[in-house]
């Protein structure tokens, strides 16, 4: 989305729906300030980010590695966005912070947080979150993809 915003091409995307998004350097912060889930995975996430980056030290301040570092001037150009998260997900804090910024820029349509679910609940058919996720995605497609998008600042959680 960052490159699309930089190139004024977000009109090519009707709706962005990041699901449990990895978007910030939050895992590099103080573990004492993290939830249990975040703290338990912070070491792994730090290693993961360093593997993703071509040159972590060079890229760590850029929005290309961490989209949460995107300036407000670019965020306002993002497509309408619905963020999907789980209550006990390791990315919940950073997703909520990003949702707040998107809402302030008029780009957040919804923040959906599945209560009682963790990071993988939505993707595993035997988990309770799977059916809920399928229902939510059907509603998103019906309400936002198959009809004109109405800008909103509504947040569900």
C-alpha positions, 0 to 999 in steps of 0.5 A: 500500500505504501508504494501505491500511495507514493505513486498515487495509485491506490485507486487501483485497490477498492478495499485493503483487508490486512489480516493479523498484520505484521506492520511495525517494529513493536517486537523490538520494544521493551518486553515488560510493556508487552502482553504475554502473547507478544512477549512470548513471540518477540524474540522470534519476530525480531529474527523474522523481521531480520530475515525479511529485510534485505538490509535490516539496519538500512530499512528499519526506519522505512515504511517499506519494511514497517508500514506503520512508519508511513507518514500521515501524508501517505496514509491519507492516500491509502485505500479504504481499509478493514483490519481483521485481528484476534483478541490474543494475537501477537500483532493486536497492539500494533494493528490497533495503533495502526487502525487509530492512525488510519481512522484519523486519516479517514481511511479505516472502515472497520477494525474487527477483533475476534474475541477469545481467538489467537493468531491462527484461529481464523485459518484452522477449520477445527477452530471456533474462529474459522467459521466466524472469519468466513462469515465476516469475510462474506459480509465484507465482500457483500457490503464493501466489494459488491456495493459502493464503499461508504467512508466510515470511522466505525470501529468494531471490537 
